[in-house]
């Protein structure tokens, strides 16, 4: 890698993917994923605060259809926030794995999860193969 690429600029996805396999989960990569996870967490917390403010607004509607529309929108918003709350737990877990040195490694097999998978799903805990096994087991139980 040329010396100029070691500047203070944040690591890009393209630069991350160009790194050799031996560099897997080095300090730069961990910092990249920590930053991405923290940004996701901050966005979700901000969304939750906005939702709370929106839901506290008391609007009186003369038309029952308007009231029903707003209530439906509130219900959908709450479902989104519920999903984000679950995602927030996964984000916090991933940040703890970064701190402990376990991030990027499959919790089941210990194999690398892989950069492309982590870029797509930064909270991934399992390699694709292990995740597929878990999903098959869940489908069998259902």
C-alpha positions as CSV (number, residue, x, y, z in Angstrom):
1,X,0.0,0.0,0.0
2,X,1.4,3.4,-0.9
3,X,2.3,5.7,2.0
4,X,-0.3,8.3,0.8
5,X,-3.2,5.8,1.4
6,X,-2.3,5.8,5.1
7,X,-3.5,9.4,5.5
8,X,-6.0,10.6,8.0
9,X,-8.9,10.1,5.5
10,X,-11.5,7.6,6.7
11,X,-11.2,4.1,5.2
12,X,-13.7,3.6,2.3
13,X,-15.5,0.4,1.5
14,X,-13.4,0.0,-1.7
15,X,-10.2,0.4,0.2
16,X,-11.4,-2.0,2.8
17,X,-12.1,-4.7,0.2
18,X,-8.7,-4.2,-1.4
19,X,-6.9,-5.1,1.8
20,X,-5.1,-8.4,1.8
21,X,-6.7,-11.3,3.6
22,X,-3.9,-11.2,6.2
23,X,-5.1,-7.7,7.2
24,X,-8.6,-9.1,8.2
25,X,-10.0,-7.3,11.3
26,X,-6.9,-5.2,11.7
27,X,-7.2,-1.9,13.6
28,X,-8.3,0.1,10.6
29,X,-11.0,-2.3,9.7
30,X,-12.2,-2.5,13.3
31,X,-12.3,1.3,13.4
32,X,-14.3,1.4,10.2
33,X,-16.9,-1.0,11.5
34,X,-17.0,0.7,14.9
35,X,-17.7,4.0,13.2
36,X,-20.4,2.5,10.9
37,X,-22.1,0.8,13.9
38,X,-22.0,3.9,16.0
39,X,-23.5,6.0,13.2
40,X,-26.3,3.4,12.8
41,X,-26.9,3.5,16.6
42,X,-27.0,7.3,16.7
43,X,-29.4,7.4,13.7
44,X,-31.7,5.0,15.5
45,X,-31.6,6.8,18.7
46,X,-32.4,10.1,16.9
47,X,-35.3,8.4,15.1
48,X,-36.7,7.1,18.4
49,X,-36.6,10.6,19.9
50,X,-38.4,12.0,16.9
51,X,-41.1,9.3,17.1
52,X,-41.6,10.0,20.8
53,X,-42.1,13.7,20.1
54,X,-44.5,12.9,17.2
55,X,-46.6,10.4,19.3
56,X,-46.9,12.9,22.1
57,X,-48.6,15.5,19.8
58,X,-52.3,15.5,20.6
59,X,-54.2,16.4,17.5
60,X,-58.0,16.5,17.5
61,X,-59.7,15.5,14.2
62,X,-63.2,16.2,13.3
63,X,-63.2,13.6,10.6
64,X,-62.9,10.0,11.9
65,X,-61.1,9.0,8.7
66,X,-58.3,11.5,9.5
67,X,-58.0,10.2,13.0
68,X,-57.8,6.6,11.7
69,X,-55.1,7.5,9.1
70,X,-53.0,9.2,11.8
71,X,-53.5,6.2,14.2
72,X,-52.4,3.8,11.4
73,X,-49.3,5.9,10.7
74,X,-48.5,5.9,14.4
75,X,-48.9,2.1,14.6
76,X,-46.6,1.6,11.6
77,X,-44.1,4.0,13.1
78,X,-44.1,2.1,16.4
79,X,-43.5,-1.2,14.5
80,X,-40.5,0.4,12.8
81,X,-39.2,1.6,16.1
82,X,-39.7,-1.9,17.6
83,X,-37.6,-3.4,14.8
84,X,-35.0,-0.7,15.4
85,X,-34.9,-1.4,19.1
86,X,-34.1,-5.0,18.4
87,X,-31.5,-3.9,15.9
88,X,-30.0,-1.6,18.5
89,X,-29.4,-4.6,20.8
90,X,-27.5,-6.2,17.9
91,X,-25.5,-3.1,17.3
92,X,-24.5,-2.9,21.0
93,X,-23.5,-6.5,20.9
94,X,-21.4,-6.0,17.8
95,X,-19.6,-3.0,19.5
96,X,-18.9,-5.3,22.5
97,X,-17.4,-7.9,20.1
98,X,-15.2,-5.2,18.6
99,X,-14.0,-4.4,22.2
100,X,-13.4,-8.0,23.0
101,X,-11.7,-8.9,19.7
102,X,-14.4,-11.3,18.6
103,X,-15.9,-9.0,15.9
104,X,-15.7,-10.4,12.3
105,X,-15.4,-14.0,13.4
106,X,-18.3,-16.5,13.3
107,X,-19.5,-17.3,16.8
108,X,-20.2,-20.9,15.8
109,X,-17.2,-21.9,13.8
110,X,-14.6,-19.2,14.6
111,X,-14.1,-18.7,10.8
112,X,-14.0,-15.2,9.3
113,X,-17.4,-13.8,8.5
114,X,-16.0,-11.9,5.6
115,X,-15.8,-8.2,4.7
116,X,-18.6,-8.3,2.0
117,X,-21.0,-9.8,4.5
118,X,-20.1,-7.4,7.3
119,X,-20.5,-4.4,4.9
120,X,-24.0,-5.6,4.0
121,X,-24.9,-6.5,7.6
122,X,-22.4,-5.0,10.2
123,X,-24.1,-6.8,13.0
124,X,-23.6,-10.3,11.5
125,X,-22.6,-12.9,14.1
126,X,-22.3,-15.9,11.8
127,X,-20.7,-16.8,8.5
128,X,-23.2,-17.3,5.7
129,X,-23.0,-21.1,6.0
130,X,-23.6,-21.0,9.8
131,X,-26.4,-18.5,9.4
132,X,-28.1,-20.8,6.8
133,X,-27.8,-23.7,9.2
134,X,-29.5,-21.6,11.9
135,X,-32.3,-20.6,9.6
136,X,-32.9,-24.2,8.5
137,X,-33.2,-25.3,12.1
138,X,-35.6,-22.4,12.8
139,X,-37.8,-23.4,9.8
140,X,-37.8,-27.0,11.0
141,X,-39.0,-25.9,14.5
142,X,-41.7,-23.7,13.1
